[in-house]
Amino acid sequence: GHEPRWAIAYKFPAVQGTTRLVDIGISVGRTGTLNPYAILEPVSVGGG
């Protein structure tokens, strides 16, 4: 590629968490389409 030879990209493993599906909601779009969405329990990832 066109990256400089001295450039280094450090990559760290992704932080993962587990949560529970509380409910499934339905929203109505402006054209009348029904769009499902998930309501999840809060989960803390990455500290802070």
N, C-alpha and C positions, 0 to 999 in steps of 0.2 A: 503494500500500500504506500501511501504518501505520508505516513507517520514519521516523525524524526527518529533516528536510531537510538537516541538517548531516552526516549519516552518509555516509561514503565507504567502499566496499569495494574494496581494491586486489587485483587478481588477477594472478598471475604465470604464465607458460607452464609447463606440466607438464614435469618432467624425465623423459626416456625412456632406456631401456637395452635392450640386446639380450642374450639368453642362449640356451643350447642345452638342448633336451630330452634328458636323460640316459636316463630310463626312465619307464615308466608302472607304478605300483603299484596293487594292488587291496586295499581294506580291506573287511571284512565288518561290516555294521551289526548292531545288536542284534536286528533282525527278520530277519536273514539276507540282506539285500540286499547286492549287491556294488557297491562304489563305487570307480571309478577315480580316481587322483590323479597329478599330474605330479611328477617328481623333476627339478629344474632345476639347472644349474650356477650357482654364486653369481655375482652381478653387483653392482658398486658403483655406486650412484646418489647424487648430491647431495654428494659429498665427505665430509668429517668422518671 
